[in-house]
Amino acid sequence: MSVKTFLLPDLGEGLTEAELVKWLVAVGDTIVIDQPIAEVETAKSMVEVPSPYAGTVHELHGSVGEMVMVDSPLFSVLEEGATAPAAVPEPRATTPVREVAQNYRDEERAGTKSPESEGSGNVLIGYGTPDGLSAKARKRRPRPGAANAPAPNVPERAVVADPRSAPLVISPLVRKLARDRGIEIAKLTGSGPDGLILRSDIEAASAATTVPAAVSAPEPVGVTAAAPATAPPAAAASSEELDARSGLAISSRTPISGVRKTIAQAMTRSRSEIPEATVWVDVDATNLLQLRAAMKATDPENTPGILAFIARFVVAGLQKYPALNTRIEHNAQGDAEIIGFDGINLGIAAQTDRGLMVPAIRNAQRLSARGLNAELARLTEVTRTGKATVAELTSGTFTLNNYGVFGVDGSAAIINYPEVAILGVGRIIDKPWVVGGELAVRKVTELTLAFDHRVCDGGTAAGFLRFVADAMENPAAVLADL
């Protein structure tokens, strides 16, 4: 077949969906192998998706802002030297499901089959598959009963109509609509071709379950009291949605997706799985600020920032108290194990337009304060521009969070799952402090350590926190050994 369809691959870390941010080409454009076709945003990072085919862009499957599921069609290419498919469809035995392409987009459905494809095998800029691996290697596992597949002369899509098999693959929008309205897709009979489940099927099922409830309860969101049970949701929706609980008008609905969805899932898992404890201490950082000021006066271009110094003290503290640089995993027998690491990947929490990200300085124990400062600057830049790699965003073993930049003193931080500890640094401000028996104004900050009580007890956590605090109060003595 002259038309090759590219399916969105797994972009790493087992992610199942990505948001389509921008098309970099248009239908009719001539492209070459590995040319970027689209920008997509996963829960981890922004990436460019290249084409494994050369030719002419035949179709773009999806609109900007749409969530695209892994293994769903992303774009189609008419190969070089080939002509567009004839108006008369070829036999289905040799043609992928292309004759219903218009309905395919109109009904916002995803492909039901992995088209045969060959190309470069690259799936991401900088993340190519091994040589010779094509999109065929990313086919989904066959559905149950695949061994009894029909003969080649029988239309393959007829198998999907079998009530014993899973429903047709549908678009992310239809899946989300069903999930939001509590509709079980497996129990629906689709009204589309061969039982394909359409958006109208979800809306009809939703209307059937929500409208009767208005008899004895506050009217459902988006349904007027006068709406008949058989009216479609579009006719029943009011111009001003009211929240049934508060009685207030609903001003906006913001889907939890992409980075925000990942953050929500990670924070929920952290709170539900980790028995967390917190210790904190006030620290006189006057000497540290004076030391940095003196260095900056003599070498302003190469003086590390305060956070880089603190990061170096944290790394030294983790080398002294390695229990906080671990992870809890379960072995094949289901027993919990504490996994230690030969090295420290120091995650640095960074607030970006896409949400809170935690890029990691890998093998931070090998770097000086200057080296850490350079990596901090680089990682902050690539993270804020959406160019950080999946590895940089997921490889941390301990997190340092400088929430002092937001003007707060402390925070009950949530551990960055699956790590076991996080250290927060508050703002540095003038406070009264006793020095040598006399009251003085000093530069004071607060350190807060949240840790997993399964990996260590309070003595270890307090020892680490005190080590970092002492290093900040007497930096010259500690830096001499680093």
Secondary structure, DSSP 4 states (H G I P E B T S, - for coil): --EEEEEPPP-STT--EEEEEEESS-TT-EE-TT-EEEEEE-SS-EEEEEPSS-EEEEEE-S-TT-EEETTSEEEEEEETT--PPPSSPPPTTTS-S-TTHHHHHHTT---SS-----S--B-STT-BPPTT--GGGGPPPPPTTGGGPPPTTS-GGGGGG-TTSPPPP--HHHHHHHHHTT--GGG----SGGG---HHHHHHHHHHHHSGGGGTSSPPTT--TT--TTS-HHHH--SS-B-TTT-PBP-------HHHHHHHHHHHHHHHH--EEEEEEEEE-HHHHHHHHHHHHH-TTSPPPHHHHHHHHHHHHHHHSGGGSEEEEE-TTS-EEEEE-SS--EEE-EEETTEEE--EETTGGG--HHHHHHHHHHHHHHHHTT---HHHHH--SEEEE-GGGGT-S---PPP-TTSSEEEEE---EEEEEEETTEEEEEEEEEEEEEEETTT--HHHHHHHHHHHHHHHHSHHHHHTT-
